[in-house]
Amino acid sequence: MTAAVGMRRAGLAAAAVAVSLTALAGCGLPGLERPEQKVKPTEPSFAEKAPLPSAKPLGPDAKVPEAPKPDRSDATAVAEAWALVAYSYDTKYDMSPHDAILRAIPYLTSKKAKDERSYHPAAGAGNDWNTWAKHKAWTKVKLHLEVDGDAPADTPTKAHRQISVAGTATGRDGWKGVGPRVQAFVTLVRADKKADWQVSRVDAVPAAIVPSAPPSSAKQG
């Protein structure tokens, strides 16, 4: 084989390798991508949720409690004050339960408050709320501090409280019904021993409601 023929074959082999690498790069194998090609970011296929309308300003006939002024050095008092405000609704003015949560912002950390202000529910307020709203009802709650032996012990800067919320609903048309019933697990924090307690997290679990007994079919003697 002459030198000219060898050089020709070597050139053909190099060209074949170059074609193969180009094809592999098109398959997206790691390390073989062509850096000069930039892919334009794809625009999101969804739009941001539209902000929900805010609640109406509370009128003189609003049936919500005045915001308590708890001892800020008492974690329990702050947690209960938050729960009282957060679960006291007036459907004549409130668009959803979240409006009451916004009224409870003074008891929250700045981060938690920011999260609540920017929150937009993905779904409706639920059947209970729709029933209350039909009667322009307000809710009144009773709070009970639960003792949970498994809860972490308080530290100088962190505390946990479990609060049972039992509410009733009263309509402006005279209707009465069950209000919010939840177990609220409240986490509170503060910067140091001398700082005020603030709510930093809440995990709420709907409480089970015992159904009323069905009418007896037995004949009364």
N, C-alpha and C positions, 0 to 999 in steps of 0.2 A: 504494500500500500504506500503510495507516494505521500509526501508531506502535504501536498495541496488537497488530496482526497481526505487525509486525516483532519486537516483544518476545517474542511467543509462539513464533515460529520460532527465534529465538536461544536460547530456553530449551530447545526440543526438541533443537536441535543440541548444546547443552552436555550434555544428558542422554545423547545417543547417544555422544558422546566419552567420557563417564565410564563407560558400559557397555563400550565397546571397550577402554579401558585396564584395566578390571577383568578382562576376558577374557584380555587379553595377559599380565597379571600372573599369572594362573592357569597360563599356558604356561611360566612360569619364565624369561622374557626378562630379561637383565641390566638392572638399574636400575629394573625395574617390580615388584619383589617387595614384598609388603605387610609392612612391618617389625613390625607388631603380632603377626603369627603366628609362633610359635616351634615348631620341629620337635623333638620329643623324640628324643634320641639312640637309635639302634637298639642293642640289646644284642648282643654278639658271638655268632655262631652256632656257636662252638666252645668247648670247655673247655680249660684249660691242661693240659699233660701232667702226669700224676701222677709224682711223684718215684720213681725206681727204688730198690729196696732197696740199701742199702750192702753192701759186702763184709763177710764175716765177719772178726773180728779174727784176725790171723795167729797160728797156733799154733807150737809148738816145732819141728814138722816142715815149716814153710813153706820153700819153696825159692826165696827171693828174696834178692838180695845186700844186704848192709848198705849203707846210703846213704853214698856217698863224701863225704869232706870236702876238696874241691878248694881250690887256691889261688884265692881269689876275685878276685885281681887278674889272673888268666889267663883270658881269654875262652874259649879252647879247652878248658881243664880244666873250666870250668863247663858248657859245652855238652855235653861227653862225660859228665860226671856225670849231667846231666839225662837224656840218652839211655839210659844204662845202667839207671837206675831206671824210666824211663817205658816201656821195652819188656821189662822182666822181669816176667813174669806167673806166677801160681800159680793154676790154675783150681780147685783144691780150695777156695780161699778167695775168689778174685776173681770178681765177677759179670760183669765185662766188662773190656776193655782200659783203660777209663777209670779203674778203681781204681788201676792202676799210675801213671797220670798224676797222680792225686791224691797219691800217695806222693812224687812229684817236685816238689810245690809249693814246698818250701824253696828251689828254684833259680829261681823265677819272680818277676817283678815283682808288686807288690800288685794291680795291675789284672788281669794275666793270671791270677793265683791266684784272684781273685774270679770271673772268667769261668769258670774250670774248676770251681769249687765249685758254680756255678749251672747248669752244662751238664747237659742231660738228652738222651741219644741218642734220635733219632726212630725208629730201626730197631734190629733185633737186632745182635748182635756179629759175625755172619757165619759162613760155613761152616767156616773155619779154626778159629775159636774153639770152635764146637760140637764139632769133632773133638778138639781138645785137652781140652775139658771132659769128653768121653766117657771119656777115659783118665785124668782127673784129672792132667793133665800140667802141667809147669812149663816155662818157656822160659829159655834161656841165650843171651846175645847177644855177638857180637864187633863192635867198632866200628872203623871206618876213616875217618880224616879225609881228605876229598877236596879236591883243590886245583882251584878253579874260577877260571880266568883272567878270566872275565867278571864275577865277583862284585865289588861295590864295595869299595874299600880301607877298612881300618879307620880310624876317627877316634878321638880321645880318649874319646868317649862312645858310640860305636856300632860294632858288629862283626857280621860275618856268618860263619857256619860251615856247611859241608855235611858231614854225617856219614852214612856208609853203615852200615846196621844189618843184620847177618846173624845170624839166630837159629836155634836148634835146639829141638825140643820133646821132652821125655821123660815118658812116662806112668808112673804108679805101678804099672801092670800090666806094665811092661817094654816097652811100645810106644815107638817112636822115630819122629820125623817132622820136617818143616820148621817152623821157628818164624817169627817176624816178619821180613820182608825189606823194608826201606824205605830211601829216600833222604830224610833229614831236613834241611831247610834252616832253620837256627836263627838268629834275630836276637837279639842281646844289647845291652843298654844299661846305662849307669850315669850318675850325676848329674855326676861330674867325674873327673879322673884318679886321685883317691885313693879313690873309692867302689868298692864291689863290683860286679862284673858280674852281671847278672840276665837271664834269658831273657824276652823280651817277645813273641816270636812264633815259631811253628813251622809250616812248610808241609811236610807229609810226603807223599811220592809212593811208592806201592808199587813195589818193584823187580821187574824181570822175572826170572822163574825159568826157567832153561833146562830144558826137559823131558828126561827120560831117554830114551835111544835105544830104540826098540821092538825086540823080539827079532828077530834075523835069520831069514828063512825059508829061507836057503840051506843046503843040506845040507853038513855037515862031512865033508871027505874023509879 
